[in-house]
Amino acid sequence: MNRLLLILLLLGAAATGAYYASTGRLPWTAVAPEEAEVAALKEELQLIRQQWKQAGRAGALGVDTSSITDGPLAKLEHLEKSLAELLPKLKTVEAKNQATQLRRDLASFKSEMR
């Protein structure tokens, strides 16, 4: 019985450690609203990347991609504007760090587009 309890305790600690390593927070802590906003912008960037890749594949097949690429470009401009408006409002250090990383990812993606 004691061994089973010890094994369960160790498995719980390992799962908590793995969650903390992947997310940077403990499972029982709530996400700050600021961090949720930055996370939503990150997801939007991922969608833009996917749309851009799809447009690239269509272009490789010889399809006219001018209408396909307009959507991601407009969304990218909107994302940049939203991030610029959000940055001065951020108060938590974690949200600021995530926003800074998002800005780097955005710049990296824009350089890949060229």
LINFEN-V661980 format. One record per residue. PSI is psi in radians with two decimals (* if undefined). BURIAL is # if it has 16 or more other C-alpha atoms within 10 Angstrom, else .. D_LAST is the distance of its C-alpha to the last C-alpha in Angstrom with 1 decimal. Layout:
BEGIN
PSI/BURIAL/D_LAST
PSI/BURIAL/D_LAST
END
This chain:
BEGIN
-0.73/./62.6
-0.64/./61.4
-0.74/./59.1
-0.75/./57.5
-0.73/./57.0
-0.73/./55.5
-0.79/./53.1
-0.68/./52.0
-0.75/./51.5
-0.69/./49.4
-0.70/./47.3
-0.74/./46.7
-0.69/./45.8
-0.72/./43.3
-0.72/./41.7
-0.72/#/41.5
-0.71/./40.0
-0.71/./37.4
-0.76/./36.5
-0.68/./36.3
-0.61/./34.1
-0.55/./31.6
-0.40/./31.6
0.18/./33.0
2.82/./35.9
2.64/./39.3
-0.46/./39.8
0.03/./42.5
2.50/./40.5
2.66/./38.9
2.30/./35.3
2.55/./35.1
-0.61/./33.9
-0.77/#/31.2
-0.59/#/29.9
-0.66/./30.1
-0.76/#/27.9
-0.69/#/25.2
-0.66/#/25.6
-0.66/./25.1
-0.63/#/21.8
-0.74/#/20.7
-0.66/./21.8
-0.68/./19.9
-0.68/#/16.6
-0.70/./17.6
-0.70/./18.3
-0.73/#/15.0
-0.76/#/13.4
-0.76/./16.1
-0.66/#/15.5
-0.71/#/11.8
-0.69/./13.1
-0.69/./15.9
-0.66/#/13.9
-0.70/#/12.1
-0.68/./15.7
-0.66/./17.0
-0.60/./14.7
-0.44/./15.9
-0.03/./19.3
0.18/./18.9
2.52/./19.1
2.04/./17.8
0.16/./15.1
-0.69/./14.9
-0.49/./17.5
-0.64/#/16.2
-0.29/#/12.8
-0.68/./14.6
-0.96/./16.4
-0.62/#/13.8
-0.73/./12.1
-0.71/./15.7
-0.62/./16.6
-0.74/#/13.8
-0.72/./15.1
-0.71/./18.6
-0.78/#/17.9
-0.75/#/16.8
-0.79/./19.9
-0.74/./22.2
-0.72/#/21.3
-0.63/./21.9
-0.56/./25.2
-0.61/./26.2
-0.84/#/25.7
-0.35/./28.8
-0.26/./30.9
2.39/#/30.5
-0.62/./33.7
2.58/./33.8
-0.71/./32.3
-0.74/./30.9
-0.67/#/29.0
-0.72/#/27.6
-0.74/./26.5
-0.67/#/24.8
-0.67/#/23.1
-0.74/./21.9
-0.68/./20.5
-0.69/#/18.9
-0.70/#/17.2
-0.77/./16.0
-0.68/./14.7
-0.76/#/13.0
-0.69/./11.3
-0.77/./10.4
-0.71/./9.0
-0.63/./6.9
-0.55/./5.6
-0.53/./5.5
-0.49/./3.8
*/./0.0
END
